Amino acid sequence: MTTLLWLQASGCGGCTMSLLCAESPGVIEMLEDAGIRLLWHPALSLETGAEARAILDDLAEGRTVLDILCVEGAIARGPLGTGRFQMLSGTGQSLMHWVQRLAPKARHVVAVGTCAAFGGVTAAGGNPTDAVGLQYDGAHAGGLFTPAWRSGSGAAVINVAGCPTHPGWVTETLMMLAAGETIAVDGYARPRFYADHLVHHGCPKNEFYEYKASARELSEQGCMMENLGCIGTQAVGDCNIRPWNGEGSCTRGGYPCVNCTAPQFEDPSHAFVDTPKITGIPVGLPTDMPKAWFMALASLSKAATPHRIGTNARSDRVVVPPTLRKPR
């Protein structure tokens, strides 16, 4: 039996809400099937008060084995490094203190969501609470823990980033850890099973993207890269390959991808629905594509845009259907 403790630090709790939307299997069935025993979750467990404190004390003192520690939300280090902006009720200690105390006991440590991984929205703006991720401060290695810190298995913190994170990313990570499998991670310690994909992959607006047929308003069907701030061509995630709740994603819902799996996405220096441009050219270009090549292809694509695609891109519904072709 694999033991799991889930702590909620500074955040909105959205990653837990997302996890409850897991399907085939649901989160409770997944835990049972994977042989994972949930020791305590502040929002889902029955234990409160002295009962919850006893669970934490047993883990901290080594009387109960801790296989996986999941932390949701950023770590508030303020004021002045005390962590007392967020106290764990009834314990007299900060949440930061408990994470520092329990993480060395865990065989694996998982940062659930971008806040826990990099600081995320909790660290936005002036970051008055001095919020950081477990092992990253934004894009910089070293958050609550140093870059060299390792869990009991000898691995760094696994950053299941996303705001909120996809339920499938969390369940797949937990099942792999429970099965004793090694999780390959990218340069920001995000699991490669989803970080090797781009949000662009499988996007329903890809036909519009191919011809650079762009939407100008959020209600329009066209590609949102040129005018509406979408950076799905640069953002890691398989959101459009395995949609949320079986059918949804940001771009499928008509909203631009804001790259929520990346560090510092929360402070883009412009509105999320605006595309920064220099002399009319978007600043952010697709990953791995030289600027000159993109400009050349974009010009050719726009020149070759079929009437159907150009018209539908500026509409909120299909106005021109595909051309009917008679079989030869």
Secondary structure, DSSP 8 states (H G I E B T S, - for coil): -EEEEEEE-BS-SHHHHHHTT--SS-HHHHHHHHTEEEEE-TTT-S--HHHHHHHHHHHHTTSS-EEEEEEESBEE--STT--TTSEETTTTEEHHHHHHHHGGGEEEEEEESHHHHH-GGGG-TT-TT-EE-SSEETTEE-SSS-TT---TTS---EEE--TT--HHHHHHHHHHHHTT----B-TTS-BHHHHTSBTTTT-TTHHHHHTT-B-SSTTS-SBSTTTS---TTT-B--TTTS-BTTTB-TTTTT-----TTSTTTT--SS-TT---EETTEESS--TT--HHHHHHHHHHHHHT--HHHHHHHTSSS--S--------
